[in-house]
Amino acid sequence: MNTTLRNAFKKAEDKHRESIIALQAIDKHLAFSGFRGNEPKISMAAGDDILLVWQCKEMDKETIIEIMESRGYITPDDFVGVFD
C-alpha cells in the first residue's frame, strides 16, 4: 500500500471540494436577467481563471465584477463579443 500516494489523492479531492464550495459562494452573489432558465454557470478553468460560461461564451472575473457593480445583474447581451 502506497500511503503517500493515497494521501496525495485524498488531499487533491478535498481541495477540489473546497473550490466547488468557493464557486458556489460566488454564484450566490450573481444576478441574471433575460436568460429564460438557461443561466450562465460559474466555473474554474485551467490556470485557476474563474469564468462565467454561457452558450460556449466566457466572461472573465473582472468583467463579471464590473457589470455586477455597475448594473447589478448580467444579461445575454453582456456576452456579445466577449471571448467568443
Backbone torsions as a table, in degrees:
resi	resn	phi	psi	omega
1	MET	NA	130.3	179.6
2	ASN	-99.4	89.6	-176.3
3	THR	-62.9	-37.7	-179.6
4	THR	-63.0	-43.8	178.0
5	LEU	-65.1	-44.5	178.7
6	ARG	-60.5	-41.6	178.3
7	ASN	-65.4	-37.3	177.7
8	ALA	-63.3	-43.1	176.2
9	PHE	-62.1	-45.6	-179.9
10	LYS	-59.8	-44.1	179.7
11	LYS	-62.7	-42.9	179.0
12	ALA	-63.3	-42.1	178.8
13	GLU	-64.6	-41.1	178.0
14	ASP	-63.0	-43.6	179.7
15	LYS	-65.7	-36.9	177.9
16	HIS	-63.3	-43.6	176.8
17	ARG	-60.8	-41.0	177.7
18	GLU	-60.6	-41.1	-179.0
19	SER	-67.1	-36.2	177.0
20	ILE	-63.5	-43.2	178.4
21	ILE	-63.4	-40.5	178.9
22	ALA	-64.5	-39.9	177.9
23	LEU	-66.5	-37.6	177.4
24	GLN	-63.7	-34.2	177.7
25	ALA	-66.0	-38.1	176.7
26	ILE	-65.0	-46.1	-176.6
27	ASP	-56.4	-33.0	180.0
28	LYS	-64.9	-20.1	-177.9
29	HIS	-97.6	1.3	-178.7
30	LEU	-99.5	144.2	176.3
31	ALA	-127.6	143.3	-177.1
32	PHE	-128.7	151.8	176.9
33	SER	-142.5	134.3	174.1
34	GLY	88.3	10.1	-177.6
35	PHE	-91.0	-10.4	175.6
36	ARG	51.8	50.1	176.0
37	GLY	83.0	-2.5	179.7
38	ASN	-113.9	61.5	-173.2
39	GLU	-75.4	153.0	177.4
40	PRO	-63.6	158.6	179.6
41	LYS	-117.4	135.7	175.6
42	ILE	-81.7	137.0	-179.7
43	SER	-151.5	165.5	177.8
44	MET	-110.8	124.5	-179.9
45	ALA	-95.4	174.9	175.6
46	ALA	-57.5	143.6	-177.9
47	GLY	84.4	9.9	177.6
48	ASP	67.2	19.5	174.8
49	ASP	-75.2	133.5	175.9
50	ILE	-97.8	124.9	-174.7
51	LEU	-128.8	154.4	169.8
52	LEU	-105.4	123.7	-173.6
53	VAL	-116.5	132.8	178.1
54	TRP	-149.4	123.2	179.1
55	GLN	46.9	51.6	178.1
56	CYS	64.3	14.9	174.8
57	LYS	-109.9	145.9	-176.6
58	GLU	-122.3	144.4	176.4
59	MET	-124.4	129.3	-178.1
60	ASP	-80.0	167.6	-173.3
61	LYS	-64.1	-35.1	179.8
62	GLU	-63.7	-41.3	178.2
63	THR	-66.8	-42.3	178.2
64	ILE	-57.7	-50.5	-178.4
65	ILE	-62.1	-44.8	-179.2
66	GLU	-58.9	-46.8	-179.3
67	ILE	-66.3	-44.4	-178.9
68	MET	-64.7	-38.3	179.8
69	GLU	-72.7	-33.6	-177.0
70	SER	-86.0	-42.7	-176.2
71	ARG	-110.1	-34.1	179.3
72	GLY	97.8	-4.1	177.3
73	TYR	-158.6	159.1	-177.6
74	ILE	-111.6	138.0	179.9
75	THR	-118.7	166.1	175.6
76	PRO	-57.6	-33.9	-180.0
77	ASP	-62.4	-24.5	178.9
78	ASP	-67.9	-18.0	-179.9
79	PHE	-90.9	-8.5	-179.0
80	VAL	-67.8	121.2	178.1
81	GLY	78.7	5.0	-178.9
82	VAL	-98.7	108.3	176.2
83	PHE	49.3	40.0	177.8
84	ASP	-112.0	NA	NA
